[in-house]
Amino acid sequence: MANLSTKKSEIIRTERGLTISGTRITLYDVMDYWKDGYPPKFIRGLLDLTEEQINIAINYIQANSEEVEAEYQLVLKEAEKLRQYYEEKNRDLIARIAAQPPKPGTEAIREKIRAARVKRQST
């Protein structure tokens, strides 16, 4: 069996879309962070990629930007459809959970969360 560290990283097409070989990480995962301006070193650490893998992913995205961007837009549309579907399907469950009283002992953390939301909305 080939050692993963000696295997040449590349971009392959799987049922999930364009994927970094040897991982479950798609180019769309990388693109989410890359488009938001995160540096490659940060993305690499976040997605647990090697330097070679992140370089290959970014180079592929740059070299095939039109193709990857078009496919990325399709992935985003499909993800939004799925989000809407599951939100609708679980609307009653979400409402029941939201209506439940808070668990005892969570008052302090709930107050911290509330204060953080207020602070974030005021900026």
Backbone bond lengths (Angstrom), bond angles and torsions (degrees), N, CA, C in turn:
res aa  C-N    CA-C-N  psi(-1)  N-CA   C-N-CA  omega(-1)  CA-C   N-CA-C  phi
1 M - - - 1.456 - - 1.519 108.96 -
2 A 1.305 117.12 136.27 1.464 121.91 -178.11 1.522 110.55 -73.32
3 N 1.299 115.58 138.90 1.452 121.89 176.19 1.524 108.03 -73.81
4 L 1.352 116.61 133.72 1.461 119.85 -177.39 1.512 112.45 -61.50
5 S 1.332 117.56 -31.47 1.460 119.33 -177.90 1.522 112.35 -70.30
6 T 1.324 117.40 -21.77 1.460 119.80 179.24 1.525 111.47 -96.72
7 K 1.315 117.20 -11.11 1.454 120.87 -179.27 1.528 109.25 -74.31
8 K 1.303 117.05 133.37 1.469 122.36 179.23 1.524 109.06 -69.22
9 S 1.324 115.80 125.22 1.456 120.36 177.13 1.524 109.19 -73.98
10 E 1.301 115.35 145.53 1.447 121.03 178.20 1.525 109.36 -157.56
11 I 1.296 116.00 171.29 1.457 121.95 176.49 1.520 107.36 -98.25
12 I 1.317 115.92 126.61 1.464 120.92 -179.74 1.521 109.15 -125.77
13 R 1.324 115.75 158.29 1.460 120.33 176.49 1.516 108.27 -97.74
14 T 1.337 115.77 126.13 1.457 122.04 175.81 1.518 107.93 -123.93
15 E 1.335 116.30 -176.67 1.466 119.43 177.65 1.531 111.28 -64.57
16 R 1.322 116.79 -17.54 1.468 121.81 178.32 1.526 111.86 -88.21
17 G 1.318 117.54 -9.27 1.459 121.80 -177.36 1.513 110.70 112.71
18 L 1.315 117.16 -157.67 1.466 122.30 -179.99 1.528 108.80 -70.54
19 T 1.325 115.76 121.05 1.459 122.26 -170.90 1.525 110.17 -129.98
20 I 1.322 116.16 148.00 1.463 121.43 174.00 1.523 106.55 -77.11
21 S 1.336 116.71 122.08 1.465 120.49 -175.52 1.520 110.67 -56.85
22 G 1.337 114.36 143.57 1.457 120.65 179.66 1.523 113.59 80.64
23 T 1.345 117.17 3.85 1.462 121.37 -179.81 1.523 109.20 -135.92
24 R 1.311 115.16 175.44 1.465 121.40 170.69 1.526 109.79 -105.37
25 I 1.329 116.40 11.69 1.464 122.23 -176.89 1.527 109.30 -85.29
26 T 1.339 115.32 123.95 1.460 119.59 177.79 1.526 109.60 -91.84
27 L 1.307 115.63 163.01 1.463 119.85 175.44 1.517 110.83 -63.82
28 Y 1.320 116.66 -26.28 1.458 120.41 -180.00 1.531 110.25 -69.19
29 D 1.350 116.90 -33.32 1.464 120.29 174.28 1.527 109.47 -61.26
30 V 1.317 115.96 -46.47 1.469 121.28 179.76 1.526 109.49 -64.74
31 M 1.331 116.97 -42.83 1.464 121.08 -177.22 1.527 112.36 -61.44
32 D 1.333 116.81 -36.31 1.468 119.11 179.31 1.521 110.79 -55.01
33 Y 1.317 116.68 -44.59 1.462 121.07 -178.95 1.530 111.60 -79.86
34 W 1.321 116.56 -39.92 1.469 121.49 -178.32 1.528 110.06 -60.88
35 K 1.352 117.21 -43.95 1.461 121.55 -179.82 1.528 111.70 -66.32
36 D 1.330 116.63 -28.23 1.469 120.26 179.00 1.525 111.83 -83.46
37 G 1.336 117.11 2.01 1.455 121.04 173.98 1.520 115.74 87.86
38 Y 1.336 117.60 13.18 1.456 119.41 177.73 1.531 109.96 -71.75
39 P 1.320 117.82 142.05 1.466 120.20 179.92 1.529 110.80 -72.79
40 P 1.327 117.05 152.42 1.467 121.04 -179.38 1.527 113.42 -54.06
41 K 1.324 117.35 -37.80 1.462 119.97 -178.98 1.530 110.79 -62.61
42 F 1.324 117.18 -39.67 1.465 121.42 178.36 1.529 110.40 -66.19
43 I 1.335 116.34 -47.45 1.473 121.33 -179.82 1.518 109.51 -60.20
44 R 1.314 115.62 -43.14 1.468 121.71 179.28 1.523 110.81 -56.44
45 G 1.326 116.63 -47.85 1.457 120.68 -179.68 1.515 112.37 -67.75
46 L 1.316 116.47 -40.23 1.452 121.58 -178.51 1.523 111.90 -65.15
47 L 1.320 116.27 -41.33 1.466 121.02 -176.83 1.527 112.64 -95.98
48 D 1.334 116.72 3.88 1.471 122.74 178.63 1.534 111.23 56.07
49 L 1.327 115.07 53.28 1.460 121.63 178.83 1.525 109.72 -109.27
50 T 1.314 115.61 160.13 1.455 119.87 173.81 1.525 108.39 -82.91
51 E 1.309 115.87 166.77 1.468 119.51 177.07 1.524 110.00 -60.82
52 E 1.328 116.69 -40.69 1.462 120.79 178.85 1.533 110.70 -61.42
53 Q 1.325 117.13 -44.35 1.462 120.55 -178.14 1.526 112.08 -64.04
54 I 1.314 117.77 -44.23 1.465 119.54 -179.01 1.526 110.80 -68.11
55 N 1.337 116.69 -37.86 1.468 119.99 177.76 1.520 111.27 -64.16
56 I 1.324 116.71 -43.38 1.464 120.54 179.01 1.520 110.36 -63.59
57 A 1.335 117.09 -42.29 1.466 120.56 179.93 1.527 110.80 -62.34
58 I 1.312 116.98 -49.58 1.472 120.43 -178.05 1.526 110.96 -65.93
59 N 1.321 117.23 -41.50 1.468 120.05 177.54 1.527 111.21 -61.94
60 Y 1.342 116.72 -40.73 1.463 120.72 178.93 1.525 109.98 -64.11
61 I 1.329 116.15 -44.51 1.468 120.63 179.41 1.533 110.17 -59.50
62 Q 1.327 117.17 -44.49 1.464 121.00 -178.81 1.526 111.80 -68.98
63 A 1.337 117.80 -40.75 1.463 121.44 -176.92 1.532 112.21 -73.08
64 N 1.333 117.12 -26.13 1.468 121.04 -176.44 1.526 109.89 -124.16
65 S 1.307 116.10 41.17 1.470 120.86 -169.30 1.529 113.66 -58.46
66 E 1.314 118.84 -42.06 1.467 120.27 -178.15 1.522 111.30 -65.00
67 E 1.327 116.63 -47.70 1.466 121.47 -179.46 1.527 110.95 -62.91
68 V 1.328 116.21 -47.24 1.460 120.93 -177.73 1.525 110.29 -66.65
69 E 1.311 117.46 -41.25 1.471 120.75 -179.81 1.527 110.90 -63.99
70 A 1.333 117.37 -41.67 1.469 120.33 178.99 1.523 110.37 -62.98
71 E 1.309 116.45 -43.87 1.462 120.43 178.95 1.523 110.83 -67.29
72 Y 1.312 116.46 -37.76 1.465 121.96 178.36 1.525 110.72 -60.98
73 Q 1.330 117.18 -41.38 1.460 120.76 177.94 1.526 111.44 -63.52
74 L 1.327 117.02 -37.89 1.469 120.46 175.92 1.531 110.70 -64.30
75 V 1.324 116.64 -41.90 1.461 121.26 178.69 1.523 110.00 -62.33
76 L 1.328 117.78 -43.01 1.462 121.07 179.21 1.530 111.57 -63.44
77 K 1.328 116.84 -41.31 1.469 120.38 178.23 1.520 110.93 -63.49
78 E 1.319 116.75 -43.49 1.466 120.87 179.00 1.525 111.04 -64.54
79 A 1.316 117.04 -40.65 1.469 120.79 178.16 1.527 110.39 -63.27
80 E 1.317 117.46 -39.54 1.466 120.89 178.41 1.528 110.84 -66.24
81 K 1.331 117.23 -40.69 1.468 120.32 176.84 1.526 110.43 -60.44
82 L 1.335 116.30 -44.55 1.467 120.27 179.20 1.525 111.29 -63.93
83 R 1.326 116.58 -41.78 1.466 120.16 179.09 1.514 110.39 -60.21
84 Q 1.336 116.94 -46.09 1.463 121.17 179.70 1.530 111.22 -63.54
85 Y 1.325 116.22 -41.93 1.463 120.86 179.78 1.523 110.54 -59.53
86 Y 1.340 116.85 -50.63 1.460 119.42 -176.99 1.519 112.30 -71.90
87 E 1.316 117.53 -29.88 1.461 120.17 175.49 1.523 109.48 -64.97
88 E 1.318 117.14 -44.67 1.464 121.41 178.22 1.527 111.07 -65.76
89 K 1.308 116.26 -44.92 1.464 121.32 -178.18 1.527 111.42 -62.53
90 N 1.318 117.38 -34.36 1.462 121.96 -175.70 1.529 113.54 -105.68
91 R 1.321 117.49 13.45 1.457 121.29 -176.98 1.535 112.15 -54.75
92 D 1.335 117.57 -46.62 1.466 120.52 -179.19 1.525 111.42 -64.32
93 L 1.322 116.64 -42.97 1.467 120.74 179.27 1.527 110.72 -63.05
94 I 1.307 117.32 -43.84 1.467 121.48 179.51 1.528 110.01 -62.32
95 A 1.334 117.22 -41.07 1.465 120.86 178.80 1.530 110.93 -65.30
96 R 1.334 117.44 -41.46 1.478 120.30 178.69 1.521 111.04 -63.67
97 I 1.318 116.94 -42.54 1.463 120.57 179.72 1.528 109.82 -64.91
98 A 1.322 117.31 -43.38 1.466 121.13 -179.41 1.524 111.77 -64.07
99 A 1.339 117.30 -29.89 1.459 121.40 -178.03 1.530 112.71 -80.47
100 Q 1.314 117.98 -13.91 1.464 120.78 -179.42 1.522 109.90 -69.63
101 P 1.332 116.04 144.79 1.468 118.86 176.83 1.532 109.95 -68.61
102 P 1.323 116.87 153.77 1.463 119.23 178.76 1.532 111.39 -63.88
103 K 1.315 115.91 149.76 1.464 120.57 178.30 1.523 109.09 -69.45
104 P 1.319 116.37 143.01 1.469 118.89 177.80 1.530 110.90 -60.25
105 G 1.313 115.65 141.20 1.458 120.55 178.36 1.518 114.26 92.18
106 T 1.349 117.06 -0.69 1.471 119.70 -178.85 1.525 112.10 -105.58
107 E 1.320 116.74 9.75 1.460 120.40 -175.27 1.529 112.22 -61.10
108 A 1.331 117.12 -43.99 1.475 120.82 -176.55 1.531 111.20 -63.78
109 I 1.309 116.58 -46.22 1.471 119.14 -178.73 1.525 110.64 -68.41
110 R 1.328 117.10 -36.23 1.460 119.91 177.52 1.528 110.99 -63.70
111 E 1.322 117.12 -37.49 1.464 120.92 178.09 1.525 110.44 -66.58
112 K 1.341 117.77 -39.86 1.467 121.13 177.23 1.528 110.69 -62.32
113 I 1.321 116.09 -43.15 1.468 120.59 179.42 1.526 110.14 -63.93
114 R 1.356 116.76 -44.55 1.454 120.71 179.06 1.528 110.78 -60.21
115 A 1.346 117.07 -44.34 1.468 121.30 -179.93 1.528 110.93 -64.39
116 A 1.330 117.27 -39.18 1.468 120.78 178.64 1.529 110.95 -64.97
117 R 1.337 116.72 -39.87 1.468 120.07 178.47 1.533 110.79 -63.95
118 V 1.333 116.05 -44.20 1.462 120.37 179.42 1.515 109.59 -60.82
119 K 1.338 116.97 -46.03 1.455 121.47 179.85 1.520 111.17 -60.84
120 R 1.338 116.92 -44.99 1.463 121.39 -179.20 1.526 111.36 -63.87
121 Q 1.321 117.33 -39.80 1.464 120.82 -178.63 1.528 111.78 -71.71
122 S 1.318 116.70 -25.57 1.466 119.54 -179.02 1.526 112.85 -81.80
123 T 1.327 117.60 -12.67 1.466 120.02 -179.73 1.496 112.18 -95.56
